[in-house]
C-alpha cells in the first residue's frame, strides 16, 4: 500500500472512485441521521403539546 493511499483513507482493493463514493455515502448517512433526530424531537414536542392541557382560543 502506498503512503498517499493511506493518507486518503483508502482501503486496500478499492479504487479512488469507490473510496469517494463511500465517503459521500457516509456523509449522506450522517446528514440523514441528523435530520431524523430533528424529526424525532419535533414529533415528541407535538405529542407533548397535544397531550397537554388545552386552552381555548
C-alpha distance matrix in Angstrom:
0.0 3.8 6.6 8.6 6.7 7.3 10.6 11.5 11.3 9.5 9.0 7.0 9.6 11.3 12.4 13.2 16.8 16.3 14.6 17.6 20.0 18.9 19.3 22.7 23.8 23.2 25.2 27.9 28.1 28.6 31.3 33.0 33.1 34.7 37.2 38.0 38.7 41.0 42.8 43.3 44.8 47.0 48.2 49.0 51.0 53.0 53.7 55.0 57.1 58.6 59.4 60.9 64.6 65.7 67.7 69.9 69.4
3.8 0.0 3.8 5.5 5.3 6.6 8.9 10.1 11.1 9.9 10.8 9.7 12.1 12.8 12.9 12.8 16.6 16.9 14.9 17.3 20.2 19.5 19.4 22.6 24.3 23.6 25.1 28.0 28.7 28.9 31.3 33.4 33.6 34.9 37.4 38.5 39.2 41.2 43.2 43.9 45.2 47.4 48.7 49.7 51.4 53.4 54.4 55.6 57.5 59.1 60.1 61.5 65.1 66.1 67.9 70.0 69.4
6.6 3.8 0.0 3.8 5.4 5.1 6.2 8.6 9.9 10.1 11.8 11.8 14.6 14.8 14.8 13.9 17.6 18.0 15.4 17.3 20.5 19.7 18.8 22.1 24.0 22.9 24.1 27.3 27.9 27.7 30.1 32.5 32.5 33.4 36.1 37.5 37.8 39.7 42.0 42.7 43.7 45.9 47.5 48.2 49.8 52.0 53.1 54.1 55.9 57.8 58.7 59.9 63.4 64.5 66.2 68.4 67.8
8.6 5.5 3.8 0.0 3.8 5.4 4.9 6.1 8.6 8.7 11.4 12.0 14.3 13.5 12.8 11.1 14.8 15.7 13.1 14.4 17.9 17.5 16.4 19.4 21.7 21.0 21.7 24.9 26.0 25.8 27.9 30.3 30.8 31.5 34.0 35.6 36.1 37.8 40.0 41.0 42.0 44.0 45.7 46.7 48.1 50.1 51.4 52.5 54.2 56.0 57.2 58.3 61.8 62.7 64.3 66.4 65.6
6.7 5.3 5.4 3.8 0.0 3.8 5.4 5.1 6.4 5.3 7.7 8.4 10.7 9.9 9.8 8.7 12.4 12.7 10.1 12.2 15.3 14.6 14.1 17.3 19.2 18.6 19.9 22.8 23.6 23.8 26.1 28.2 28.6 29.8 32.2 33.5 34.2 36.1 38.1 39.0 40.3 42.3 43.7 44.8 46.4 48.3 49.5 50.7 52.5 54.1 55.2 56.6 60.2 61.1 62.8 64.9 64.2
7.3 6.6 5.1 5.4 3.8 0.0 3.8 5.4 5.2 5.9 7.7 9.0 12.2 11.8 12.6 11.6 15.0 14.7 11.6 13.8 16.8 15.3 14.5 18.0 19.6 18.2 19.6 22.9 23.2 23.0 25.6 27.8 27.7 28.8 31.5 32.7 33.0 35.1 37.3 37.8 39.0 41.3 42.7 43.5 45.1 47.3 48.3 49.3 51.3 53.0 53.9 55.2 58.8 59.9 61.7 63.9 63.4
10.6 8.9 6.2 4.9 5.4 3.8 0.0 3.8 5.4 7.6 10.4 12.4 15.2 14.1 14.1 12.2 15.4 15.6 12.2 13.4 16.8 15.6 13.9 17.2 19.3 17.8 18.5 22.0 22.7 22.1 24.4 27.0 27.0 27.6 30.3 31.9 32.1 33.8 36.2 37.0 37.8 40.0 41.8 42.5 43.9 46.1 47.4 48.3 50.1 52.0 53.0 54.1 57.6 58.6 60.2 62.4 61.8
11.5 10.1 8.6 6.1 5.1 5.4 3.8 0.0 3.8 5.4 9.0 11.4 13.5 11.6 11.3 8.8 11.8 12.1 8.7 9.6 13.1 12.3 10.6 13.7 16.0 15.0 15.7 18.9 20.0 19.7 21.8 24.3 24.7 25.4 27.9 29.5 30.1 31.7 33.9 34.9 36.0 37.9 39.6 40.6 42.0 44.1 45.4 46.5 48.2 49.9 51.1 52.4 55.8 56.7 58.3 60.4 59.6
11.3 11.1 9.9 8.6 6.4 5.2 5.4 3.8 0.0 3.8 6.5 9.6 12.2 10.5 11.4 9.9 12.4 11.6 8.0 9.9 12.5 10.7 9.5 13.1 14.6 13.1 14.5 17.7 18.1 17.9 20.5 22.7 22.7 23.8 26.5 27.6 28.1 30.2 32.2 32.9 34.1 36.3 37.7 38.6 40.3 42.3 43.4 44.6 46.4 48.1 49.1 50.4 54.0 55.0 56.8 59.0 58.4
9.5 9.9 10.1 8.7 5.3 5.9 7.6 5.4 3.8 0.0 3.8 6.6 8.6 6.8 7.9 7.2 10.0 8.9 5.9 8.9 11.2 9.8 9.9 13.3 14.5 13.9 15.7 18.4 18.8 19.4 21.9 23.7 24.0 25.6 27.9 28.9 29.8 31.9 33.6 34.4 35.9 38.0 39.2 40.3 42.1 43.9 44.9 46.3 48.2 49.6 50.7 52.2 55.9 56.8 58.7 60.7 60.2
9.0 10.8 11.8 11.4 7.7 7.7 10.4 9.0 6.5 3.8 0.0 3.8 6.2 5.7 8.4 9.3 11.7 9.6 7.6 11.2 12.6 10.6 11.6 15.1 15.4 14.7 17.3 19.7 19.5 20.4 23.2 24.5 24.6 26.5 28.9 29.4 30.4 32.8 34.3 34.7 36.5 38.7 39.6 40.6 42.7 44.5 45.1 46.7 48.7 50.0 50.8 52.6 56.3 57.3 59.4 61.5 61.2
7.0 9.7 11.8 12.0 8.4 9.0 12.4 11.4 9.6 6.6 3.8 0.0 3.8 5.7 8.5 10.5 13.0 11.2 10.1 13.8 15.1 13.6 15.1 18.3 18.5 18.2 20.9 23.1 22.8 24.0 26.8 27.9 28.0 30.2 32.4 32.8 33.9 36.4 37.8 38.2 40.1 42.2 43.0 44.0 46.2 47.9 48.5 50.1 52.2 53.4 54.2 56.1 59.8 60.8 63.0 65.0 64.7
9.6 12.1 14.6 14.3 10.7 12.2 15.2 13.5 12.2 8.6 6.2 3.8 0.0 3.8 6.7 9.8 11.6 9.6 9.9 13.6 14.3 13.3 15.5 18.2 18.3 18.7 21.5 23.1 23.1 24.7 27.3 28.1 28.6 30.9 32.8 33.2 34.6 37.1 38.1 38.7 40.8 42.8 43.3 44.7 46.9 48.4 48.9 50.8 52.8 53.8 54.7 56.7 60.4 61.3 63.5 65.4 65.0
11.3 12.8 14.8 13.5 9.9 11.8 14.1 11.6 10.5 6.8 5.7 5.7 3.8 0.0 3.8 6.6 8.0 5.9 6.4 9.9 10.5 10.0 12.2 14.6 15.0 15.7 18.2 19.8 20.1 21.9 24.2 25.0 25.9 28.1 29.8 30.4 32.0 34.2 35.3 36.1 38.2 40.0 40.7 42.1 44.3 45.6 46.4 48.3 50.1 51.1 52.2 54.2 57.9 58.6 60.7 62.5 62.0
12.4 12.9 14.8 12.8 9.8 12.6 14.1 11.3 11.4 7.9 8.4 8.5 6.7 3.8 0.0 3.8 5.3 5.1 6.2 8.6 9.8 10.6 12.3 14.2 15.3 16.5 18.5 19.9 20.9 22.7 24.5 25.6 26.9 28.8 30.3 31.3 33.0 34.9 36.0 37.2 39.2 40.7 41.6 43.3 45.2 46.5 47.5 49.4 51.0 52.1 53.4 55.3 58.9 59.4 61.4 63.0 62.3
13.2 12.8 13.9 11.1 8.7 11.6 12.2 8.8 9.9 7.2 9.3 10.5 9.8 6.6 3.8 0.0 3.8 5.5 5.0 6.1 8.6 9.8 10.5 12.3 14.2 15.3 16.5 18.3 19.8 21.2 22.7 24.3 25.7 27.2 28.7 30.1 31.7 33.3 34.6 36.1 37.8 39.2 40.4 42.2 43.8 45.1 46.4 48.2 49.7 50.9 52.4 54.1 57.6 58.0 59.8 61.5 60.6
16.8 16.6 17.6 14.8 12.4 15.0 15.4 11.8 12.4 10.0 11.7 13.0 11.6 8.0 5.3 3.8 0.0 3.8 5.4 5.0 6.1 8.6 9.8 10.5 12.3 14.2 15.3 16.4 18.2 20.0 21.1 22.4 24.2 25.8 26.9 28.3 30.3 31.7 32.7 34.4 36.3 37.4 38.5 40.5 42.1 43.2 44.5 46.5 47.8 48.9 50.6 52.4 55.8 56.1 57.8 59.3 58.4
16.3 16.9 18.0 15.7 12.7 14.7 15.6 12.1 11.6 8.9 9.6 11.2 9.6 5.9 5.1 5.5 3.8 0.0 3.8 5.4 5.0 6.1 8.6 9.8 10.5 12.2 14.2 15.2 16.2 18.3 19.9 20.8 22.3 24.4 25.6 26.5 28.5 30.3 31.2 32.5 34.6 35.9 36.8 38.6 40.5 41.6 42.7 44.7 46.3 47.2 48.6 50.6 54.1 54.6 56.5 58.1 57.4
14.6 14.9 15.4 13.1 10.1 11.6 12.2 8.7 8.0 5.9 7.6 10.1 9.9 6.4 6.2 5.0 5.4 3.8 0.0 3.8 5.4 5.1 6.2 8.7 9.9 10.6 12.4 14.3 15.2 16.7 18.6 20.0 21.1 22.8 24.5 25.6 27.1 29.0 30.3 31.5 33.3 34.9 36.0 37.5 39.3 40.7 41.9 43.6 45.2 46.4 47.8 49.5 53.1 53.7 55.6 57.3 56.7
17.6 17.3 17.3 14.4 12.2 13.8 13.4 9.6 9.9 8.9 11.2 13.8 13.6 9.9 8.6 6.1 5.0 5.4 3.8 0.0 3.8 5.4 5.1 6.2 8.6 9.9 10.6 12.3 14.1 15.4 16.7 18.4 20.0 21.3 22.7 24.2 25.9 27.3 28.7 30.2 31.9 33.2 34.5 36.3 37.8 39.1 40.5 42.3 43.7 44.9 46.5 48.2 51.6 52.0 53.7 55.3 54.4
20.0 20.2 20.5 17.9 15.3 16.8 16.8 13.1 12.5 11.2 12.6 15.1 14.3 10.5 9.8 8.6 6.1 5.0 5.4 3.8 0.0 3.8 5.4 5.1 6.1 8.6 9.9 10.5 12.1 14.2 15.3 16.3 18.2 20.0 20.9 22.2 24.3 25.8 26.7 28.2 30.3 31.4 32.4 34.4 36.1 37.1 38.4 40.5 41.8 42.8 44.4 46.3 49.7 50.0 51.9 53.4 52.6
18.9 19.5 19.7 17.5 14.6 15.3 15.6 12.3 10.7 9.8 10.6 13.6 13.3 10.0 10.6 9.8 8.6 6.1 5.1 5.4 3.8 0.0 3.8 5.4 5.1 6.2 8.6 9.8 10.4 12.3 14.3 15.2 16.4 18.4 19.9 20.7 22.5 24.5 25.5 26.6 28.7 30.2 31.1 32.7 34.6 35.9 37.0 38.9 40.5 41.6 42.9 44.8 48.3 48.9 50.9 52.6 52.1
19.3 19.4 18.8 16.4 14.1 14.5 13.9 10.6 9.5 9.9 11.6 15.1 15.5 12.2 12.3 10.5 9.8 8.6 6.2 5.1 5.4 3.8 0.0 3.8 5.5 5.1 6.3 8.7 9.9 10.7 12.5 14.3 15.4 16.8 18.6 19.9 21.3 23.0 24.5 25.8 27.4 29.0 30.3 31.8 33.4 34.9 36.2 37.9 39.4 40.7 42.1 43.7 47.2 47.8 49.6 51.5 50.7
22.7 22.6 22.1 19.4 17.3 18.0 17.2 13.7 13.1 13.3 15.1 18.3 18.2 14.6 14.2 12.3 10.5 9.8 8.7 6.2 5.1 5.4 3.8 0.0 3.8 5.5 5.1 6.2 8.5 9.9 10.6 12.3 14.2 15.5 16.6 18.2 20.1 21.3 22.5 24.3 26.0 27.1 28.4 30.4 31.8 33.0 34.5 36.3 37.6 38.8 40.5 42.1 45.5 45.9 47.6 49.2 48.3
23.8 24.3 24.0 21.7 19.2 19.6 19.3 16.0 14.6 14.5 15.4 18.5 18.3 15.0 15.3 14.2 12.3 10.5 9.9 8.6 6.1 5.1 5.5 3.8 0.0 3.8 5.4 5.0 6.0 8.5 9.8 10.4 12.1 14.2 15.1 16.1 18.2 19.9 20.7 22.1 24.3 25.5 26.4 28.3 30.1 31.2 32.4 34.4 35.8 36.8 38.4 40.2 43.7 44.1 46.1 47.7 47.1
23.2 23.6 22.9 21.0 18.6 18.2 17.8 15.0 13.1 13.9 14.7 18.2 18.7 15.7 16.5 15.3 14.2 12.2 10.6 9.9 8.6 6.2 5.1 5.5 3.8 0.0 3.8 5.5 5.0 6.2 8.7 9.9 10.5 12.4 14.3 15.2 16.5 18.6 19.9 20.9 22.7 24.4 25.5 27.0 28.8 30.3 31.4 33.1 34.7 36.0 37.3 39.0 42.5 43.2 45.2 47.1 46.6
25.2 25.1 24.1 21.7 19.9 19.6 18.5 15.7 14.5 15.7 17.3 20.9 21.5 18.2 18.5 16.5 15.3 14.2 12.4 10.6 9.9 8.6 6.3 5.1 5.4 3.8 0.0 3.8 5.4 5.2 6.3 8.7 9.9 10.7 12.5 14.2 15.5 16.9 18.5 20.0 21.4 22.9 24.4 26.0 27.4 28.9 30.4 31.9 33.3 34.8 36.3 37.8 41.2 41.7 43.4 45.3 44.6
27.9 28.0 27.3 24.9 22.8 22.9 22.0 18.9 17.7 18.4 19.7 23.1 23.1 19.8 19.9 18.3 16.4 15.2 14.3 12.3 10.5 9.8 8.7 6.2 5.0 5.5 3.8 0.0 3.8 5.4 5.1 6.2 8.6 9.9 10.5 12.2 14.2 15.4 16.4 18.2 20.0 21.0 22.3 24.3 25.7 26.9 28.4 30.3 31.5 32.7 34.4 36.0 39.5 39.8 41.5 43.2 42.4
28.1 28.7 27.9 26.0 23.6 23.2 22.7 20.0 18.1 18.8 19.5 22.8 23.1 20.1 20.9 19.8 18.2 16.2 15.2 14.1 12.1 10.4 9.9 8.5 6.0 5.0 5.4 3.8 0.0 3.8 5.4 5.1 6.2 8.6 9.8 10.4 12.3 14.3 15.2 16.3 18.4 19.9 20.7 22.4 24.3 25.6 26.6 28.5 30.1 31.2 32.6 34.4 38.0 38.5 40.6 42.4 42.0
28.6 28.9 27.7 25.8 23.8 23.0 22.1 19.7 17.9 19.4 20.4 24.0 24.7 21.9 22.7 21.2 20.0 18.3 16.7 15.4 14.2 12.3 10.7 9.9 8.5 6.2 5.2 5.4 3.8 0.0 3.8 5.5 5.1 6.2 8.7 9.8 10.6 12.5 14.3 15.3 16.7 18.5 19.9 21.2 22.8 24.5 25.8 27.2 28.8 30.3 31.6 33.1 36.6 37.4 39.3 41.3 40.9
31.3 31.3 30.1 27.9 26.1 25.6 24.4 21.8 20.5 21.9 23.2 26.8 27.3 24.2 24.5 22.7 21.1 19.9 18.6 16.7 15.3 14.3 12.5 10.6 9.8 8.7 6.3 5.1 5.4 3.8 0.0 3.8 5.4 5.1 6.2 8.6 9.9 10.7 12.4 14.3 15.5 16.6 18.3 20.1 21.2 22.7 24.4 25.9 27.1 28.6 30.3 31.7 35.1 35.5 37.2 39.0 38.3
33.0 33.4 32.5 30.3 28.2 27.8 27.0 24.3 22.7 23.7 24.5 27.9 28.1 25.0 25.6 24.3 22.4 20.8 20.0 18.4 16.3 15.2 14.3 12.3 10.4 9.9 8.7 6.2 5.1 5.5 3.8 0.0 3.8 5.4 5.0 6.0 8.6 9.8 10.4 12.1 14.2 15.2 16.2 18.2 19.8 20.9 22.2 24.2 25.5 26.6 28.2 30.0 33.4 33.8 35.7 37.5 37.0
33.1 33.6 32.5 30.8 28.6 27.7 27.0 24.7 22.7 24.0 24.6 28.0 28.6 25.9 26.9 25.7 24.2 22.3 21.1 20.0 18.2 16.4 15.4 14.2 12.1 10.5 9.9 8.6 6.2 5.1 5.4 3.8 0.0 3.8 5.5 5.0 6.2 8.7 9.8 10.4 12.4 14.2 15.1 16.5 18.4 19.9 20.9 22.6 24.3 25.6 26.8 28.5 32.1 32.8 34.9 37.0 36.8
34.7 34.9 33.4 31.5 29.8 28.8 27.6 25.4 23.8 25.6 26.5 30.2 30.9 28.1 28.8 27.2 25.8 24.4 22.8 21.3 20.0 18.4 16.8 15.5 14.2 12.4 10.7 9.9 8.6 6.2 5.1 5.4 3.8 0.0 3.8 5.4 5.1 6.4 8.8 9.9 10.8 12.5 14.3 15.5 16.7 18.6 20.1 21.3 22.8 24.5 25.9 27.1 30.6 31.3 33.1 35.2 34.8
37.2 37.4 36.1 34.0 32.2 31.5 30.3 27.9 26.5 27.9 28.9 32.4 32.8 29.8 30.3 28.7 26.9 25.6 24.5 22.7 20.9 19.9 18.6 16.6 15.1 14.3 12.5 10.5 9.8 8.7 6.2 5.0 5.5 3.8 0.0 3.8 5.4 5.1 6.2 8.7 9.9 10.6 12.3 14.3 15.3 16.5 18.3 20.0 21.0 22.5 24.3 25.7 29.0 29.3 31.1 32.9 32.3
38.0 38.5 37.5 35.6 33.5 32.7 31.9 29.5 27.6 28.9 29.4 32.8 33.2 30.4 31.3 30.1 28.3 26.5 25.6 24.2 22.2 20.7 19.9 18.2 16.1 15.2 14.2 12.2 10.4 9.8 8.6 6.0 5.0 5.4 3.8 0.0 3.8 5.4 5.0 6.1 8.6 9.8 10.4 12.3 14.1 15.2 16.3 18.3 19.8 20.9 22.3 24.1 27.6 28.2 30.4 32.3 32.1
38.7 39.2 37.8 36.1 34.2 33.0 32.1 30.1 28.1 29.8 30.4 33.9 34.6 32.0 33.0 31.7 30.3 28.5 27.1 25.9 24.3 22.5 21.3 20.1 18.2 16.5 15.5 14.2 12.3 10.6 9.9 8.6 6.2 5.1 5.4 3.8 0.0 3.8 5.4 5.1 6.2 8.6 9.8 10.6 12.4 14.3 15.3 16.6 18.4 20.0 21.1 22.5 26.1 27.0 29.1 31.4 31.4
41.0 41.2 39.7 37.8 36.1 35.1 33.8 31.7 30.2 31.9 32.8 36.4 37.1 34.2 34.9 33.3 31.7 30.3 29.0 27.3 25.8 24.5 23.0 21.3 19.9 18.6 16.9 15.4 14.3 12.5 10.7 9.8 8.7 6.4 5.1 5.4 3.8 0.0 3.8 5.4 5.1 6.2 8.6 9.9 10.6 12.4 14.3 15.4 16.5 18.4 20.0 21.0 24.4 25.0 26.7 28.8 28.5
42.8 43.2 42.0 40.0 38.1 37.3 36.2 33.9 32.2 33.6 34.3 37.8 38.1 35.3 36.0 34.6 32.7 31.2 30.3 28.7 26.7 25.5 24.5 22.5 20.7 19.9 18.5 16.4 15.2 14.3 12.4 10.4 9.8 8.8 6.2 5.0 5.4 3.8 0.0 3.8 5.4 5.0 6.0 8.6 9.7 10.5 12.1 14.1 15.1 16.3 18.1 19.7 23.1 23.4 25.4 27.3 27.1
43.3 43.9 42.7 41.0 39.0 37.8 37.0 34.9 32.9 34.4 34.7 38.2 38.7 36.1 37.2 36.1 34.4 32.5 31.5 30.2 28.2 26.6 25.8 24.3 22.1 20.9 20.0 18.2 16.3 15.3 14.3 12.1 10.4 9.9 8.7 6.1 5.1 5.4 3.8 0.0 3.8 5.4 5.1 6.2 8.6 9.9 10.5 12.3 14.2 15.3 16.4 18.2 21.8 22.7 25.0 27.2 27.5
44.8 45.2 43.7 42.0 40.3 39.0 37.8 36.0 34.1 35.9 36.5 40.1 40.8 38.2 39.2 37.8 36.3 34.6 33.3 31.9 30.3 28.7 27.4 26.0 24.3 22.7 21.4 20.0 18.4 16.7 15.5 14.2 12.4 10.8 9.9 8.6 6.2 5.1 5.4 3.8 0.0 3.8 5.4 5.1 6.2 8.7 9.9 10.6 12.3 14.3 15.4 16.4 19.9 21.0 23.0 25.5 25.7
47.0 47.4 45.9 44.0 42.3 41.3 40.0 37.9 36.3 38.0 38.7 42.2 42.8 40.0 40.7 39.2 37.4 35.9 34.9 33.2 31.4 30.2 29.0 27.1 25.5 24.4 22.9 21.0 19.9 18.5 16.6 15.2 14.2 12.5 10.6 9.8 8.6 6.2 5.0 5.4 3.8 0.0 3.8 5.4 5.0 6.2 8.6 9.9 10.5 12.3 14.2 15.2 18.5 18.9 20.8 22.8 22.8
48.2 48.7 47.5 45.7 43.7 42.7 41.8 39.6 37.7 39.2 39.6 43.0 43.3 40.7 41.6 40.4 38.5 36.8 36.0 34.5 32.4 31.1 30.3 28.4 26.4 25.5 24.4 22.3 20.7 19.9 18.3 16.2 15.1 14.3 12.3 10.4 9.8 8.6 6.0 5.1 5.4 3.8 0.0 3.8 5.4 5.2 6.1 8.6 9.8 10.5 12.1 14.1 17.5 18.0 20.4 22.4 22.8
49.0 49.7 48.2 46.7 44.8 43.5 42.5 40.6 38.6 40.3 40.6 44.0 44.7 42.1 43.3 42.2 40.5 38.6 37.5 36.3 34.4 32.7 31.8 30.4 28.3 27.0 26.0 24.3 22.4 21.2 20.1 18.2 16.5 15.5 14.3 12.3 10.6 9.9 8.6 6.2 5.1 5.4 3.8 0.0 3.8 5.5 5.1 6.1 8.6 9.9 10.5 12.1 15.8 17.0 19.6 22.1 22.9
51.0 51.4 49.8 48.1 46.4 45.1 43.9 42.0 40.3 42.1 42.7 46.2 46.9 44.3 45.2 43.8 42.1 40.5 39.3 37.8 36.1 34.6 33.4 31.8 30.1 28.8 27.4 25.7 24.3 22.8 21.2 19.8 18.4 16.7 15.3 14.1 12.4 10.6 9.7 8.6 6.2 5.0 5.4 3.8 0.0 3.8 5.5 5.2 6.2 8.7 9.9 10.5 13.9 14.8 16.9 19.5 20.0
53.0 53.4 52.0 50.1 48.3 47.3 46.1 44.1 42.3 43.9 44.5 47.9 48.4 45.6 46.5 45.1 43.2 41.6 40.7 39.1 37.1 35.9 34.9 33.0 31.2 30.3 28.9 26.9 25.6 24.5 22.7 20.9 19.9 18.6 16.5 15.2 14.3 12.4 10.5 9.9 8.7 6.2 5.2 5.5 3.8 0.0 3.8 5.4 4.9 6.1 8.5 9.7 12.8 13.0 15.2 17.3 17.8
53.7 54.4 53.1 51.4 49.5 48.3 47.4 45.4 43.4 44.9 45.1 48.5 48.9 46.4 47.5 46.4 44.5 42.7 41.9 40.5 38.4 37.0 36.2 34.5 32.4 31.4 30.4 28.4 26.6 25.8 24.4 22.2 20.9 20.1 18.3 16.3 15.3 14.3 12.1 10.5 9.9 8.6 6.1 5.1 5.5 3.8 0.0 3.8 5.4 5.1 6.0 8.5 11.9 12.7 15.7 18.0 19.2
55.0 55.6 54.1 52.5 50.7 49.3 48.3 46.5 44.6 46.3 46.7 50.1 50.8 48.3 49.4 48.2 46.5 44.7 43.6 42.3 40.5 38.9 37.9 36.3 34.4 33.1 31.9 30.3 28.5 27.2 25.9 24.2 22.6 21.3 20.0 18.3 16.6 15.4 14.1 12.3 10.6 9.9 8.6 6.1 5.2 5.4 3.8 0.0 3.8 5.5 5.1 6.0 9.7 11.3 14.1 16.9 18.4
57.1 57.5 55.9 54.2 52.5 51.3 50.1 48.2 46.4 48.2 48.7 52.2 52.8 50.1 51.0 49.7 47.8 46.3 45.2 43.7 41.8 40.5 39.4 37.6 35.8 34.7 33.3 31.5 30.1 28.8 27.1 25.5 24.3 22.8 21.0 19.8 18.4 16.5 15.1 14.2 12.3 10.5 9.8 8.6 6.2 4.9 5.4 3.8 0.0 3.8 5.5 5.2 8.1 8.6 11.0 13.6 14.7
58.6 59.1 57.8 56.0 54.1 53.0 52.0 49.9 48.1 49.6 50.0 53.4 53.8 51.1 52.1 50.9 48.9 47.2 46.4 44.9 42.8 41.6 40.7 38.8 36.8 36.0 34.8 32.7 31.2 30.3 28.6 26.6 25.6 24.5 22.5 20.9 20.0 18.4 16.3 15.3 14.3 12.3 10.5 9.9 8.7 6.1 5.1 5.5 3.8 0.0 3.8 5.5 8.0 7.9 11.0 13.0 14.5
59.4 60.1 58.7 57.2 55.2 53.9 53.0 51.1 49.1 50.7 50.8 54.2 54.7 52.2 53.4 52.4 50.6 48.6 47.8 46.5 44.4 42.9 42.1 40.5 38.4 37.3 36.3 34.4 32.6 31.6 30.3 28.2 26.8 25.9 24.3 22.3 21.1 20.0 18.1 16.4 15.4 14.2 12.1 10.5 9.9 8.5 6.0 5.1 5.5 3.8 0.0 3.8 6.8 8.3 11.9 14.4 16.6
60.9 61.5 59.9 58.3 56.6 55.2 54.1 52.4 50.4 52.2 52.6 56.1 56.7 54.2 55.3 54.1 52.4 50.6 49.5 48.2 46.3 44.8 43.7 42.1 40.2 39.0 37.8 36.0 34.4 33.1 31.7 30.0 28.5 27.1 25.7 24.1 22.5 21.0 19.7 18.2 16.4 15.2 14.1 12.1 10.5 9.7 8.5 6.0 5.2 5.5 3.8 0.0 3.8 6.3 9.3 12.5 14.8
64.6 65.1 63.4 61.8 60.2 58.8 57.6 55.8 54.0 55.9 56.3 59.8 60.4 57.9 58.9 57.6 55.8 54.1 53.1 51.6 49.7 48.3 47.2 45.5 43.7 42.5 41.2 39.5 38.0 36.6 35.1 33.4 32.1 30.6 29.0 27.6 26.1 24.4 23.1 21.8 19.9 18.5 17.5 15.8 13.9 12.8 11.9 9.7 8.1 8.0 6.8 3.8 0.0 3.8 6.5 9.7 12.6
65.7 66.1 64.5 62.7 61.1 59.9 58.6 56.7 55.0 56.8 57.3 60.8 61.3 58.6 59.4 58.0 56.1 54.6 53.7 52.0 50.0 48.9 47.8 45.9 44.1 43.2 41.7 39.8 38.5 37.4 35.5 33.8 32.8 31.3 29.3 28.2 27.0 25.0 23.4 22.7 21.0 18.9 18.0 17.0 14.8 13.0 12.7 11.3 8.6 7.9 8.3 6.3 3.8 0.0 3.7 6.3 9.2
67.7 67.9 66.2 64.3 62.8 61.7 60.2 58.3 56.8 58.7 59.4 63.0 63.5 60.7 61.4 59.8 57.8 56.5 55.6 53.7 51.9 50.9 49.6 47.6 46.1 45.2 43.4 41.5 40.6 39.3 37.2 35.7 34.9 33.1 31.1 30.4 29.1 26.7 25.4 25.0 23.0 20.8 20.4 19.6 16.9 15.2 15.7 14.1 11.0 11.0 11.9 9.3 6.5 3.7 0.0 3.8 6.4
69.9 70.0 68.4 66.4 64.9 63.9 62.4 60.4 59.0 60.7 61.5 65.0 65.4 62.5 63.0 61.5 59.3 58.1 57.3 55.3 53.4 52.6 51.5 49.2 47.7 47.1 45.3 43.2 42.4 41.3 39.0 37.5 37.0 35.2 32.9 32.3 31.4 28.8 27.3 27.2 25.5 22.8 22.4 22.1 19.5 17.3 18.0 16.9 13.6 13.0 14.4 12.5 9.7 6.3 3.8 0.0 3.8
69.4 69.4 67.8 65.6 64.2 63.4 61.8 59.6 58.4 60.2 61.2 64.7 65.0 62.0 62.3 60.6 58.4 57.4 56.7 54.4 52.6 52.1 50.7 48.3 47.1 46.6 44.6 42.4 42.0 40.9 38.3 37.0 36.8 34.8 32.3 32.1 31.4 28.5 27.1 27.5 25.7 22.8 22.8 22.9 20.0 17.8 19.2 18.4 14.7 14.5 16.6 14.8 12.6 9.2 6.4 3.8 0.0
